[in-house]
């Protein structure tokens, strides 16, 4: 189980988070205020967003949620600290989302050309890697007890099989596109397959991911303690010359990693 180590990169980030917490703690439909993403893990810089999640009860009506969002937008526009936050770094601002804790894999579309879906990312960032700043009741704790350390084994097997199918499909297309000189499409397939490889890899280990396109070293080396695997990942995207069979060779290498680290028969028992 990961233990978040929240830290703010600037005093302005911290002040903004405090004001957000104070504001939402006064809203009756709010169950908890969560710090998420890089600030929650102590990895943020002055340029980082202040990522927050507001947990509301599942039975909160659409009208009540819309009213809450409208009230927040007015408060955000009228409160100086949020304008100050936007001046701290190039991309620093509040990135706030409302959640009800109803995580459903069926709501996350995973197609032949979409790349990895966000189901495990959603659960991981809102529960496994978040830090509660305020709680009205036990809703957040109950969600963590339900979804951590991982979701049910039957769903995990189903998800791993599905992700592998899409990953292998992307990998199978790479040499065909290379033969036709469609190098940019071949690269797109390689990139999408890489995200699906990471998705399958984490599912096979009953570990929620943080992201599939950033924080890769933190996840593989620090959380999973697999530096030897990480050393094999950056070279997958070192392509020279680009318009060559090099992309097909990288696809073949990624296929080998998929079978080594996330094969269909390497089931890791779910301890949930």
VENCORRA-V533970 format. One line per field, one symbol per residue. ss: DSSP state (a for helix, b for strand, c for the rest). psi: psi as a letter, one per 40 degrees, with the letter a starting at -180 (. if undefined). burial: # if it has 24 or more other ideal C-beta (glycine too) atoms within 12 Angstrom, else .. A space follows every 10 residues. Layout:
ss = ???
psi = ???
burial = ???
//
This chain:
ss = cccccccccc aaaaaaaaaa aaaaaccccb bbbbbcaaaa cccccccccb bbbbbbcccc caaaaaaaaa aaaaaaaaca aaaaaaaacc cccbbbbbbc ccccaaaccc ccccccccaa aaaaaaaacc bbbbbcccaa aaaaaaaccc ccaaaaaaaa aaaaaaaaaa aaaaaaaaac ccaaaaaaaa aaaaaaaaaa aaaacccccc cccccaaaaa aaacccaaaa accaaaaccc cccccaaaaa aaaaaaaaaa accccccccc cc
psi = hhhigihhdi dddddddddd ddddeehdeh dihhhiaddd efeiideiig hihhhiideh iddddddddd dddddddehd dddddeedid ehihghihie eghhdeehhh adfeaiiedd ddddddddei hhdihdaedd ddddddeiei iidddddddd dddddddddd ddddddddde egdddddddd dddddddddd ddddefhhid ieeifddddd dddefgdddd deddedeghh idgaeddddd dddddddddd efideghhhh e.
burial = .#.#.#.### .##..##.## #.##..#.## ########## #.##...### #######..# ....#..##. .#..##.... ##..##.#.. .######### #.#.#....# ....###### ########## ######..## ..##..#### #...###.## .###.##### #####.##.. ..#..##.## ########## ########## ##..##.### ..##.#..## .##..#..#. .....###.# #.###.##.. ##.....#.. ..
//
